[in-house]
Amino acid sequence: MKILTTLSFAFFFSSAIFSQTTSDVKPAISFEEYCELEAIYFITAPAEKLNSIDFVGERELLSEANASYIDYDVKIKEGENQYYKLIGSEEILVVRSQYILRLNYENVTK
């Protein structure tokens, strides 16, 4: 019985320590930092679909692999994604809306 009690306490304390260390793994990141990392992405659309996309404008494709929405000089809008043609490229720059970014940020930082 004494061994069973000791094992129960050992299991309880080890699981408490494990859960504490796994919850500490997520680095704290501000919403602004999250937006810099996640606000933009690139897609390629077939030529026949390009006419159905409501482009906001055009931007030069930057050579920097980790460029952010700030580097592309775009503003994040509250309720709608934005689409930009990339000059000299078949890719499209997509800027996520602030609403989508907020939802994703809340899920990541839970």
C-alpha positions as CSV (number, residue, x, y, z in Angstrom):
1,M,0.0,0.0,0.0
2,K,2.9,2.3,0.9
3,I,4.5,1.7,-2.5
4,L,1.2,2.4,-4.3
5,T,0.8,5.7,-2.5
6,T,4.4,6.7,-3.3
7,L,3.9,5.8,-7.0
8,S,0.7,7.8,-7.1
9,F,2.4,10.9,-5.6
10,A,5.3,10.5,-8.0
11,F,3.0,10.2,-11.0
12,F,1.0,13.3,-9.9
13,F,4.0,15.5,-9.3
14,S,5.7,14.4,-12.6
15,S,2.6,15.1,-14.6
16,A,2.2,18.5,-12.9
17,I,5.8,19.4,-13.7
18,F,5.5,18.1,-17.3
19,S,2.3,20.2,-17.9
20,Q,4.0,23.3,-16.5
21,T,7.0,22.9,-18.8
22,T,5.0,22.2,-21.9
23,S,2.8,25.3,-21.3
24,D,6.0,27.4,-20.9
25,V,7.3,26.3,-24.4
26,K,5.2,28.9,-26.3
27,P,7.1,32.1,-26.6
28,A,5.3,35.3,-25.8
29,I,4.7,37.2,-29.0
30,S,2.8,40.5,-29.4
31,F,0.0,40.9,-31.9
32,E,2.1,43.4,-33.9
33,E,4.9,40.8,-34.1
34,Y,2.5,38.1,-35.1
35,C,1.1,40.4,-37.9
36,E,4.6,41.0,-39.2
37,L,5.2,37.3,-39.5
38,E,1.8,36.1,-40.7
39,A,-0.1,38.9,-42.4
40,I,1.0,38.1,-46.0
41,Y,1.3,35.0,-48.1
42,F,1.6,34.2,-51.8
43,I,-0.6,32.2,-54.1
44,T,-0.5,31.3,-57.8
45,A,-3.8,31.5,-59.7
46,P,-4.5,30.1,-63.1
47,A,-4.7,32.7,-65.9
48,E,-8.4,32.2,-66.3
49,K,-9.1,33.0,-62.6
50,L,-7.1,36.3,-62.6
51,N,-10.1,38.2,-64.0
52,S,-12.3,37.2,-61.0
53,I,-9.8,38.5,-58.4
54,D,-10.4,42.0,-57.2
55,F,-6.8,43.4,-57.1
56,V,-6.0,46.4,-54.9
57,G,-2.9,47.2,-56.8
58,E,0.5,46.0,-57.9
59,R,3.8,45.6,-56.0
60,E,7.3,44.7,-56.9
61,L,8.3,41.2,-55.8
62,L,10.9,41.6,-53.1
63,S,14.0,39.4,-53.1
64,E,14.0,39.2,-49.3
65,A,12.6,35.8,-48.4
66,N,11.1,37.0,-45.0
67,A,9.6,40.2,-46.2
68,S,6.6,41.4,-44.2
69,Y,3.6,43.5,-45.1
70,I,5.6,46.5,-43.9
71,D,8.3,45.8,-46.5
72,Y,5.6,45.7,-49.2
73,D,4.2,49.0,-47.9
74,V,0.7,47.8,-47.5
75,K,-1.8,48.4,-44.7
76,I,-3.9,45.7,-43.1
77,K,-7.6,46.3,-43.4
78,E,-10.1,45.3,-40.8
79,G,-12.6,43.2,-42.6
80,E,-11.2,42.1,-46.0
81,N,-8.2,40.3,-47.4
82,Q,-6.3,42.3,-50.1
83,Y,-4.8,41.0,-53.3
84,Y,-1.9,42.5,-55.2
85,K,-0.4,41.6,-58.5
86,L,3.4,41.1,-58.3
87,I,5.1,42.7,-61.2
88,G,7.2,40.3,-63.1
89,S,5.8,37.2,-61.3
90,E,2.9,34.9,-61.6
91,E,2.3,35.0,-57.9
92,I,-0.2,37.1,-56.0
93,L,0.5,38.8,-52.7
94,V,-2.4,38.2,-50.3
95,V,-2.7,40.4,-47.2
96,R,-4.8,38.8,-44.5
97,S,-7.5,41.0,-42.8
98,Q,-7.0,42.2,-39.3
99,Y,-10.1,40.1,-38.3
100,I,-8.5,36.9,-39.5
101,L,-5.2,37.8,-38.0
102,R,-6.8,38.4,-34.6
103,L,-8.7,35.1,-34.7
104,N,-5.5,33.2,-35.6
105,Y,-3.5,35.0,-33.0
106,E,-6.0,34.1,-30.3
107,N,-5.8,30.4,-31.3
108,V,-2.0,30.5,-31.3
109,T,-1.6,32.1,-28.0
110,K,-4.2,30.1,-26.0
